[in-house]
Amino acid sequence: MGSELTYRGHESQPVTDSYSPKPIKPWFLVTRPIRYLLREQRLVFVLVGIAIASLFFTAIPSSSHAPYDPSQMSGTDTFSYVPAVSHVGSSGFGSVRSGGKVPLGLKRKGLRIVVTGGAGFVGSHLVDRLIARGDSVIVVDNFFTGRKENVMHHFGNPNFELIRHDVVEPLLLEVDQIYHLACPASPVHYKFNPVKTIKTNVVGTLNMLGLAKRVGARFLLTSTSEVYGDPLQHPQKETYWGNVNPIGVRSCYDEGKRTAETLTMDYHRGAEVEVRIARIFNTYGPRMCIDDGRVVSNFVAQALRKEPLTVYGDGKQTRSFQYVSDLVEGLMRLMEGEHVGPFNLGNPGEFTMLELAEVVQETIDPNAKIEFKSNTEDDPHKRKPDISKAKELLGWEPKVSLRKGLPLMVKDFRQRIFGDHKEGSASTTTTTTTSSTSS
Ligand SMILES: NC(=O)c1ccc[n+]([C@@H]2O[C@H](COP(=O)([O-])OP(=O)(O)OC[C@H]3O[C@@H](n4cnc5c(N)ncnc54)[C@H](O)[C@@H]3O)[C@@H](O)[C@H]2O)c1
């Protein structure tokens, strides 16, 4: 008996109901994505999405910071990257540039600002104002004349960073604005190492302008009334080209700043860097170096120590004295404004050295004596700013008179000379060999 499970595959079965797909027409393939989009209002959703995205990106200008491109650097242009500089506290979506639109519902974020020379006299007051405004500040300073004490009240603030760095060496930071102050400002300090002074002014400024160009930051140079030299025009307007001795003992500073101005304008014209130039006239206030040979600090320190006030020459040379808060206000207005400058920033109130000595006597010690010494080389005879340009275009003019500002400085000097015994005794033994009426 044969098995029932007999293979019958060889018996042919008629196939009656087999499936045969229709051939796909080419137009069907082409229109398939379109038909997919048209179904269930998907197209409407896509269009709405595109509209929202474009609205969002036009409302927030993306950072115009150019990416770092090593091929664009010249030989001297090499840089050191500082990884310590984080983006903490910086503007969120790239950088919110001054004047950039802030989307509705978002609070204006602070700017990220570098202040070179920010541990010095003027720089530290500027840093205080910028931090108070809500910006993130990076101070770059080599502490040649600056002091950590001037900024240590910001230590621990996440919006504050301090980098010990010499601006003669290149540096890369991501910032929106650069206030470039790094440079010794008093004759005692800038004559101490004249070659270093001119290097700071030329190479240091070149490095900071290079940084501004690379990251698209706005750059402000703190130049000086010294660019007018011993002026033949009085008061000095910004259009005056000056009367400077190019080979004198002060040239490292005067000519250094003049070159810094030239570099600043060349980067502006040639590389479209946004720049600002301030020409600062004699400024005084708390945190000035005590024995820096500048006339106000000299007189105040001498009067406090019961020493005679040293007047150089006949004491009839004139200067104008600006309180530091007025200067800081002017610098910030200049940076935020639309005008390149140069702008004179100074107090037009003019005093002879003898008149200044009298105000110091009135403020500190009416019995303080005056001692005359021969004048220093190239000391200008007259200095008084014409500030009509700053008044008109920046809406700025100084507010603090000498009689109001001097007591504030005296309080700080008194504390530093007598409050801290160590510093007081060190300061009193320091003799100022060179002095000058200029900054
Ligand atoms: N105070 C004034 O009356 C006056 C007048 C005219 C111009 N200015 C200008 O304003 C700026 C600030 O002056 P200031 O009175 O605060 O002087 P300052 O000496 O107190 O400050 C200068 C700061 O720059 C730093 N510095 C110097 N060389 C440096 C370098 N190579 N690298 C990094 N940091 C360096 C110093 O350590 C200091 O902290 C200077 O550029 C100065 O030329 C000041």
PDBQT file of the ligand as one rigid body, heavy atoms in Angstrom, charges set to zero:
ROOT
HETATM    1  N1  LIG A 501      44.501 110.063  33.493  1.00  0.00    +0.000 N 
HETATM    2  C1  LIG A 501      44.733 111.018  32.631  1.00  0.00    +0.000 C 
HETATM    3  O1  LIG A 501      44.803 112.192  32.997  1.00  0.00    +0.000 OA
HETATM    4  C2  LIG A 501      44.885 110.711  31.165  1.00  0.00    +0.000 A 
HETATM    5  C3  LIG A 501      45.080 111.764  30.273  1.00  0.00    +0.000 A 
HETATM    6  C4  LIG A 501      45.245 111.477  28.935  1.00  0.00    +0.000 A 
HETATM    7  C5  LIG A 501      45.180 110.172  28.481  1.00  0.00    +0.000 A 
HETATM    8  N2  LIG A 501      44.991 109.169  29.374  1.00  0.00    +0.000 N 
HETATM    9  C6  LIG A 501      44.979 107.804  28.849  1.00  0.00    +0.000 C 
HETATM   10  O2  LIG A 501      44.015 107.012  29.521  1.00  0.00    +0.000 OA
HETATM   11  C7  LIG A 501      44.512 105.681  29.690  1.00  0.00    +0.000 C 
HETATM   12  C8  LIG A 501      44.410 105.290  31.160  1.00  0.00    +0.000 C 
HETATM   13  O3  LIG A 501      45.187 106.189  31.927  1.00  0.00    +0.000 OA
HETATM   14  P1  LIG A 501      45.262 106.105  33.510  1.00  0.00    +0.000 P 
HETATM   15  O4  LIG A 501      45.364 107.486  34.012  1.00  0.00    +0.000 OA
HETATM   16  O5  LIG A 501      44.207 105.226  34.031  1.00  0.00    +0.000 OA
HETATM   17  O6  LIG A 501      46.681 105.421  33.690  1.00  0.00    +0.000 OA
HETATM   18  P2  LIG A 501      47.120 104.194  34.591  1.00  0.00    +0.000 P 
HETATM   19  O7  LIG A 501      48.607 104.116  34.528  1.00  0.00    +0.000 OA
HETATM   20  O8  LIG A 501      46.492 104.287  35.935  1.00  0.00    +0.000 OA
HETATM   21  O9  LIG A 501      46.471 102.972  33.828  1.00  0.00    +0.000 OA
HETATM   22  C9  LIG A 501      47.069 102.345  32.737  1.00  0.00    +0.000 C 
HETATM   23  C10 LIG A 501      46.834 100.853  32.881  1.00  0.00    +0.000 C 
HETATM   24  O10 LIG A 501      47.395 100.175  31.766  1.00  0.00    +0.000 OA
HETATM   25  C11 LIG A 501      48.150  99.066  32.226  1.00  0.00    +0.000 C 
HETATM   26  N3  LIG A 501      49.199  98.805  31.240  1.00  0.00    +0.000 N 
HETATM   27  C12 LIG A 501      50.251  99.575  30.905  1.00  0.00    +0.000 A 
HETATM   28  N4  LIG A 501      50.980  98.994  29.949  1.00  0.00    +0.000 NA
HETATM   29  C13 LIG A 501      50.359  97.821  29.654  1.00  0.00    +0.000 A 
HETATM   30  C14 LIG A 501      50.622  96.762  28.749  1.00  0.00    +0.000 A 
HETATM   31  N5  LIG A 501      51.687  96.785  27.947  1.00  0.00    +0.000 N 
HETATM   32  N6  LIG A 501      49.781  95.709  28.726  1.00  0.00    +0.000 NA
HETATM   33  C15 LIG A 501      48.694  95.652  29.541  1.00  0.00    +0.000 A 
HETATM   34  N7  LIG A 501      48.412  96.617  30.423  1.00  0.00    +0.000 NA
HETATM   35  C16 LIG A 501      49.225  97.696  30.478  1.00  0.00    +0.000 A 
HETATM   36  C17 LIG A 501      48.678  99.497  33.571  1.00  0.00    +0.000 C 
HETATM   37  O11 LIG A 501      49.089  98.428  34.395  1.00  0.00    +0.000 OA
HETATM   38  C18 LIG A 501      47.498 100.260  34.120  1.00  0.00    +0.000 C 
HETATM   39  O12 LIG A 501      46.613  99.406  34.772  1.00  0.00    +0.000 OA
HETATM   40  C19 LIG A 501      45.922 105.666  29.142  1.00  0.00    +0.000 C 
HETATM   41  O13 LIG A 501      45.892 105.143  27.836  1.00  0.00    +0.000 OA
HETATM   42  C20 LIG A 501      46.295 107.113  29.098  1.00  0.00    +0.000 C 
HETATM   43  O14 LIG A 501      47.239 107.384  28.089  1.00  0.00    +0.000 OA
HETATM   44  C21 LIG A 501      44.848 109.400  30.706  1.00  0.00    +0.000 A 
ENDROOT
TORSDOF 0
